[in-house]
Amino acid sequence: MLYRVVQEGMTNARRHGHAKHLEITIGAKRGAIYLLLADDGEGADIAELEKGFGLRHMQERLALLHGKLRYWSDSGFTLEAILPENEEASNFL
């Protein structure tokens, strides 16, 4: 799952944001696995952002595993995927 999020995030950063650099961070904390992708691209107006196939697909796949996808744009675009390590941990996300 996380591999697919990284794949789609990299594609979006290049295709839509025209990013030159992408920083990928992964870690675990409080029963969850966190994946953060931050690029230096053009960013997006989140209020006007239409979720395409990629963002919708990531959200749907993560939801199947009780995970979540968040994203924001300040300087560039950032995606955060959160997956619980087990089903009990999903109650805290």
Phi and psi in radians as a Rosetta constraint file:
Dihedral C 1 N 2 CA 2 C 2 CIRCULARHARMONIC -1.108 0.35
Dihedral N 2 CA 2 C 2 N 3 CIRCULARHARMONIC -0.630 0.35
Dihedral C 2 N 3 CA 3 C 3 CIRCULARHARMONIC -1.022 0.35
Dihedral N 3 CA 3 C 3 N 4 CIRCULARHARMONIC -0.778 0.35
Dihedral C 3 N 4 CA 4 C 4 CIRCULARHARMONIC -1.145 0.35
Dihedral N 4 CA 4 C 4 N 5 CIRCULARHARMONIC -0.645 0.35
Dihedral C 4 N 5 CA 5 C 5 CIRCULARHARMONIC -1.126 0.35
Dihedral N 5 CA 5 C 5 N 6 CIRCULARHARMONIC -0.762 0.35
Dihedral C 5 N 6 CA 6 C 6 CIRCULARHARMONIC -1.088 0.35
Dihedral N 6 CA 6 C 6 N 7 CIRCULARHARMONIC -0.780 0.35
Dihedral C 6 N 7 CA 7 C 7 CIRCULARHARMONIC -1.005 0.35
Dihedral N 7 CA 7 C 7 N 8 CIRCULARHARMONIC -0.869 0.35
Dihedral C 7 N 8 CA 8 C 8 CIRCULARHARMONIC -1.189 0.35
Dihedral N 8 CA 8 C 8 N 9 CIRCULARHARMONIC -0.701 0.35
Dihedral C 8 N 9 CA 9 C 9 CIRCULARHARMONIC -1.068 0.35
Dihedral N 9 CA 9 C 9 N 10 CIRCULARHARMONIC -0.721 0.35
Dihedral C 9 N 10 CA 10 C 10 CIRCULARHARMONIC -1.143 0.35
Dihedral N 10 CA 10 C 10 N 11 CIRCULARHARMONIC -0.734 0.35
Dihedral C 10 N 11 CA 11 C 11 CIRCULARHARMONIC -1.082 0.35
Dihedral N 11 CA 11 C 11 N 12 CIRCULARHARMONIC -0.816 0.35
Dihedral C 11 N 12 CA 12 C 12 CIRCULARHARMONIC -1.110 0.35
Dihedral N 12 CA 12 C 12 N 13 CIRCULARHARMONIC -0.723 0.35
Dihedral C 12 N 13 CA 13 C 13 CIRCULARHARMONIC -1.033 0.35
Dihedral N 13 CA 13 C 13 N 14 CIRCULARHARMONIC -0.740 0.35
Dihedral C 13 N 14 CA 14 C 14 CIRCULARHARMONIC -1.342 0.35
Dihedral N 14 CA 14 C 14 N 15 CIRCULARHARMONIC -0.836 0.35
Dihedral C 14 N 15 CA 15 C 15 CIRCULARHARMONIC -1.242 0.35
Dihedral N 15 CA 15 C 15 N 16 CIRCULARHARMONIC -0.828 0.35
Dihedral C 15 N 16 CA 16 C 16 CIRCULARHARMONIC -1.704 0.35
Dihedral N 16 CA 16 C 16 N 17 CIRCULARHARMONIC -0.631 0.35
Dihedral C 16 N 17 CA 17 C 17 CIRCULARHARMONIC -1.662 0.35
Dihedral N 17 CA 17 C 17 N 18 CIRCULARHARMONIC -0.190 0.35
Dihedral C 17 N 18 CA 18 C 18 CIRCULARHARMONIC 0.940 0.35
Dihedral N 18 CA 18 C 18 N 19 CIRCULARHARMONIC 0.682 0.35
Dihedral C 18 N 19 CA 19 C 19 CIRCULARHARMONIC -1.239 0.35
Dihedral N 19 CA 19 C 19 N 20 CIRCULARHARMONIC 2.554 0.35
Dihedral C 19 N 20 CA 20 C 20 CIRCULARHARMONIC -1.715 0.35
Dihedral N 20 CA 20 C 20 N 21 CIRCULARHARMONIC -0.491 0.35
Dihedral C 20 N 21 CA 21 C 21 CIRCULARHARMONIC -2.336 0.35
Dihedral N 21 CA 21 C 21 N 22 CIRCULARHARMONIC 2.584 0.35
Dihedral C 21 N 22 CA 22 C 22 CIRCULARHARMONIC -2.441 0.35
Dihedral N 22 CA 22 C 22 N 23 CIRCULARHARMONIC 2.221 0.35
Dihedral C 22 N 23 CA 23 C 23 CIRCULARHARMONIC -1.856 0.35
Dihedral N 23 CA 23 C 23 N 24 CIRCULARHARMONIC 2.226 0.35
Dihedral C 23 N 24 CA 24 C 24 CIRCULARHARMONIC -2.007 0.35
Dihedral N 24 CA 24 C 24 N 25 CIRCULARHARMONIC 2.202 0.35
Dihedral C 24 N 25 CA 25 C 25 CIRCULARHARMONIC -2.213 0.35
Dihedral N 25 CA 25 C 25 N 26 CIRCULARHARMONIC 2.354 0.35
Dihedral C 25 N 26 CA 26 C 26 CIRCULARHARMONIC -2.338 0.35
Dihedral N 26 CA 26 C 26 N 27 CIRCULARHARMONIC 2.471 0.35
Dihedral C 26 N 27 CA 27 C 27 CIRCULARHARMONIC -2.875 0.35
Dihedral N 27 CA 27 C 27 N 28 CIRCULARHARMONIC 3.047 0.35
Dihedral C 27 N 28 CA 28 C 28 CIRCULARHARMONIC -2.224 0.35
Dihedral N 28 CA 28 C 28 N 29 CIRCULARHARMONIC 2.497 0.35
Dihedral C 28 N 29 CA 29 C 29 CIRCULARHARMONIC -2.816 0.35
Dihedral N 29 CA 29 C 29 N 30 CIRCULARHARMONIC 2.329 0.35
Dihedral C 29 N 30 CA 30 C 30 CIRCULARHARMONIC 0.831 0.35
Dihedral N 30 CA 30 C 30 N 31 CIRCULARHARMONIC 0.854 0.35
Dihedral C 30 N 31 CA 31 C 31 CIRCULARHARMONIC 1.355 0.35
Dihedral N 31 CA 31 C 31 N 32 CIRCULARHARMONIC 0.259 0.35
Dihedral C 31 N 32 CA 32 C 32 CIRCULARHARMONIC -2.393 0.35
Dihedral N 32 CA 32 C 32 N 33 CIRCULARHARMONIC 2.686 0.35
Dihedral C 32 N 33 CA 33 C 33 CIRCULARHARMONIC -1.821 0.35
Dihedral N 33 CA 33 C 33 N 34 CIRCULARHARMONIC 2.259 0.35
Dihedral C 33 N 34 CA 34 C 34 CIRCULARHARMONIC -1.973 0.35
Dihedral N 34 CA 34 C 34 N 35 CIRCULARHARMONIC 2.379 0.35
Dihedral C 34 N 35 CA 35 C 35 CIRCULARHARMONIC -2.236 0.35
Dihedral N 35 CA 35 C 35 N 36 CIRCULARHARMONIC 2.218 0.35
Dihedral C 35 N 36 CA 36 C 36 CIRCULARHARMONIC -2.186 0.35
Dihedral N 36 CA 36 C 36 N 37 CIRCULARHARMONIC 2.243 0.35
Dihedral C 36 N 37 CA 37 C 37 CIRCULARHARMONIC -2.112 0.35
Dihedral N 37 CA 37 C 37 N 38 CIRCULARHARMONIC 2.090 0.35
Dihedral C 37 N 38 CA 38 C 38 CIRCULARHARMONIC -2.194 0.35
Dihedral N 38 CA 38 C 38 N 39 CIRCULARHARMONIC 2.205 0.35
Dihedral C 38 N 39 CA 39 C 39 CIRCULARHARMONIC -2.022 0.35
Dihedral N 39 CA 39 C 39 N 40 CIRCULARHARMONIC 2.936 0.35
Dihedral C 39 N 40 CA 40 C 40 CIRCULARHARMONIC -1.856 0.35
Dihedral N 40 CA 40 C 40 N 41 CIRCULARHARMONIC 0.476 0.35
Dihedral C 40 N 41 CA 41 C 41 CIRCULARHARMONIC -1.358 0.35
Dihedral N 41 CA 41 C 41 N 42 CIRCULARHARMONIC -2.844 0.35
Dihedral C 41 N 42 CA 42 C 42 CIRCULARHARMONIC -1.265 0.35
Dihedral N 42 CA 42 C 42 N 43 CIRCULARHARMONIC -0.314 0.35
Dihedral C 42 N 43 CA 43 C 43 CIRCULARHARMONIC 1.324 0.35
Dihedral N 43 CA 43 C 43 N 44 CIRCULARHARMONIC -2.979 0.35
Dihedral C 43 N 44 CA 44 C 44 CIRCULARHARMONIC -2.717 0.35
Dihedral N 44 CA 44 C 44 N 45 CIRCULARHARMONIC 2.682 0.35
Dihedral C 44 N 45 CA 45 C 45 CIRCULARHARMONIC -1.442 0.35
Dihedral N 45 CA 45 C 45 N 46 CIRCULARHARMONIC 1.834 0.35
Dihedral C 45 N 46 CA 46 C 46 CIRCULARHARMONIC -1.036 0.35
Dihedral N 46 CA 46 C 46 N 47 CIRCULARHARMONIC -0.630 0.35
Dihedral C 46 N 47 CA 47 C 47 CIRCULARHARMONIC -1.118 0.35
Dihedral N 47 CA 47 C 47 N 48 CIRCULARHARMONIC -0.528 0.35
Dihedral C 47 N 48 CA 48 C 48 CIRCULARHARMONIC -1.737 0.35
Dihedral N 48 CA 48 C 48 N 49 CIRCULARHARMONIC -0.064 0.35
Dihedral C 48 N 49 CA 49 C 49 CIRCULARHARMONIC -1.185 0.35
Dihedral N 49 CA 49 C 49 N 50 CIRCULARHARMONIC 2.164 0.35
Dihedral C 49 N 50 CA 50 C 50 CIRCULARHARMONIC -1.651 0.35
Dihedral N 50 CA 50 C 50 N 51 CIRCULARHARMONIC 2.119 0.35
Dihedral C 50 N 51 CA 51 C 51 CIRCULARHARMONIC -1.201 0.35
Dihedral N 51 CA 51 C 51 N 52 CIRCULARHARMONIC 2.066 0.35
Dihedral C 51 N 52 CA 52 C 52 CIRCULARHARMONIC -1.504 0.35
Dihedral N 52 CA 52 C 52 N 53 CIRCULARHARMONIC -2.988 0.35
Dihedral C 52 N 53 CA 53 C 53 CIRCULARHARMONIC -1.007 0.35
Dihedral N 53 CA 53 C 53 N 54 CIRCULARHARMONIC -0.745 0.35
Dihedral C 53 N 54 CA 54 C 54 CIRCULARHARMONIC -1.063 0.35
Dihedral N 54 CA 54 C 54 N 55 CIRCULARHARMONIC -0.921 0.35
Dihedral C 54 N 55 CA 55 C 55 CIRCULARHARMONIC -1.123 0.35
Dihedral N 55 CA 55 C 55 N 56 CIRCULARHARMONIC -0.746 0.35
Dihedral C 55 N 56 CA 56 C 56 CIRCULARHARMONIC -1.093 0.35
Dihedral N 56 CA 56 C 56 N 57 CIRCULARHARMONIC -0.761 0.35
Dihedral C 56 N 57 CA 57 C 57 CIRCULARHARMONIC -1.124 0.35
Dihedral N 57 CA 57 C 57 N 58 CIRCULARHARMONIC -0.743 0.35
Dihedral C 57 N 58 CA 58 C 58 CIRCULARHARMONIC -1.055 0.35
Dihedral N 58 CA 58 C 58 N 59 CIRCULARHARMONIC -0.810 0.35
Dihedral C 58 N 59 CA 59 C 59 CIRCULARHARMONIC -1.076 0.35
Dihedral N 59 CA 59 C 59 N 60 CIRCULARHARMONIC -0.754 0.35
Dihedral C 59 N 60 CA 60 C 60 CIRCULARHARMONIC -1.142 0.35
Dihedral N 60 CA 60 C 60 N 61 CIRCULARHARMONIC -0.776 0.35
Dihedral C 60 N 61 CA 61 C 61 CIRCULARHARMONIC -1.142 0.35
Dihedral N 61 CA 61 C 61 N 62 CIRCULARHARMONIC -0.729 0.35
Dihedral C 61 N 62 CA 62 C 62 CIRCULARHARMONIC -1.143 0.35
Dihedral N 62 CA 62 C 62 N 63 CIRCULARHARMONIC -0.682 0.35
Dihedral C 62 N 63 CA 63 C 63 CIRCULARHARMONIC -1.081 0.35
Dihedral N 63 CA 63 C 63 N 64 CIRCULARHARMONIC -0.599 0.35
Dihedral C 63 N 64 CA 64 C 64 CIRCULARHARMONIC -1.052 0.35
Dihedral N 64 CA 64 C 64 N 65 CIRCULARHARMONIC -0.480 0.35
Dihedral C 64 N 65 CA 65 C 65 CIRCULARHARMONIC -1.816 0.35
Dihedral N 65 CA 65 C 65 N 66 CIRCULARHARMONIC 0.319 0.35
Dihedral C 65 N 66 CA 66 C 66 CIRCULARHARMONIC 1.124 0.35
Dihedral N 66 CA 66 C 66 N 67 CIRCULARHARMONIC 0.485 0.35
Dihedral C 66 N 67 CA 67 C 67 CIRCULARHARMONIC -1.729 0.35
Dihedral N 67 CA 67 C 67 N 68 CIRCULARHARMONIC 3.132 0.35
Dihedral C 67 N 68 CA 68 C 68 CIRCULARHARMONIC -2.410 0.35
Dihedral N 68 CA 68 C 68 N 69 CIRCULARHARMONIC 2.699 0.35
Dihedral C 68 N 69 CA 69 C 69 CIRCULARHARMONIC -2.192 0.35
Dihedral N 69 CA 69 C 69 N 70 CIRCULARHARMONIC 2.232 0.35
Dihedral C 69 N 70 CA 70 C 70 CIRCULARHARMONIC -2.147 0.35
Dihedral N 70 CA 70 C 70 N 71 CIRCULARHARMONIC 2.690 0.35
Dihedral C 70 N 71 CA 71 C 71 CIRCULARHARMONIC -2.663 0.35
Dihedral N 71 CA 71 C 71 N 72 CIRCULARHARMONIC 2.664 0.35
Dihedral C 71 N 72 CA 72 C 72 CIRCULARHARMONIC -2.709 0.35
Dihedral N 72 CA 72 C 72 N 73 CIRCULARHARMONIC 2.901 0.35
Dihedral C 72 N 73 CA 73 C 73 CIRCULARHARMONIC -2.379 0.35
Dihedral N 73 CA 73 C 73 N 74 CIRCULARHARMONIC 2.068 0.35
Dihedral C 73 N 74 CA 74 C 74 CIRCULARHARMONIC -2.169 0.35
Dihedral N 74 CA 74 C 74 N 75 CIRCULARHARMONIC -1.414 0.35
Dihedral C 74 N 75 CA 75 C 75 CIRCULARHARMONIC -1.913 0.35
Dihedral N 75 CA 75 C 75 N 76 CIRCULARHARMONIC 1.709 0.35
Dihedral C 75 N 76 CA 76 C 76 CIRCULARHARMONIC 1.657 0.35
Dihedral N 76 CA 76 C 76 N 77 CIRCULARHARMONIC -2.688 0.35
Dihedral C 76 N 77 CA 77 C 77 CIRCULARHARMONIC -2.368 0.35
Dihedral N 77 CA 77 C 77 N 78 CIRCULARHARMONIC 2.432 0.35
Dihedral C 77 N 78 CA 78 C 78 CIRCULARHARMONIC -2.232 0.35
Dihedral N 78 CA 78 C 78 N 79 CIRCULARHARMONIC 2.334 0.35
Dihedral C 78 N 79 CA 79 C 79 CIRCULARHARMONIC -1.983 0.35
Dihedral N 79 CA 79 C 79 N 80 CIRCULARHARMONIC 2.426 0.35
Dihedral C 79 N 80 CA 80 C 80 CIRCULARHARMONIC -2.259 0.35
Dihedral N 80 CA 80 C 80 N 81 CIRCULARHARMONIC 2.086 0.35
Dihedral C 80 N 81 CA 81 C 81 CIRCULARHARMONIC -1.866 0.35
Dihedral N 81 CA 81 C 81 N 82 CIRCULARHARMONIC 2.326 0.35
Dihedral C 81 N 82 CA 82 C 82 CIRCULARHARMONIC -2.191 0.35
Dihedral N 82 CA 82 C 82 N 83 CIRCULARHARMONIC 2.161 0.35
Dihedral C 82 N 83 CA 83 C 83 CIRCULARHARMONIC -2.127 0.35
Dihedral N 83 CA 83 C 83 N 84 CIRCULARHARMONIC 2.257 0.35
Dihedral C 83 N 84 CA 84 C 84 CIRCULARHARMONIC -1.238 0.35
Dihedral N 84 CA 84 C 84 N 85 CIRCULARHARMONIC 2.532 0.35
Dihedral C 84 N 85 CA 85 C 85 CIRCULARHARMONIC -1.221 0.35
Dihedral N 85 CA 85 C 85 N 86 CIRCULARHARMONIC -0.469 0.35
Dihedral C 85 N 86 CA 86 C 86 CIRCULARHARMONIC -2.668 0.35
Dihedral N 86 CA 86 C 86 N 87 CIRCULARHARMONIC 3.047 0.35
Dihedral C 86 N 87 CA 87 C 87 CIRCULARHARMONIC -1.133 0.35
Dihedral N 87 CA 87 C 87 N 88 CIRCULARHARMONIC -0.624 0.35
Dihedral C 87 N 88 CA 88 C 88 CIRCULARHARMONIC -1.105 0.35
Dihedral N 88 CA 88 C 88 N 89 CIRCULARHARMONIC -0.638 0.35
Dihedral C 88 N 89 CA 89 C 89 CIRCULARHARMONIC -1.166 0.35
Dihedral N 89 CA 89 C 89 N 90 CIRCULARHARMONIC -0.430 0.35
Dihedral C 89 N 90 CA 90 C 90 CIRCULARHARMONIC -1.119 0.35
Dihedral N 90 CA 90 C 90 N 91 CIRCULARHARMONIC -0.374 0.35
Dihedral C 90 N 91 CA 91 C 91 CIRCULARHARMONIC -1.183 0.35
Dihedral N 91 CA 91 C 91 N 92 CIRCULARHARMONIC -0.326 0.35
Dihedral C 91 N 92 CA 92 C 92 CIRCULARHARMONIC -1.747 0.35
Dihedral N 92 CA 92 C 92 N 93 CIRCULARHARMONIC -0.022 0.35
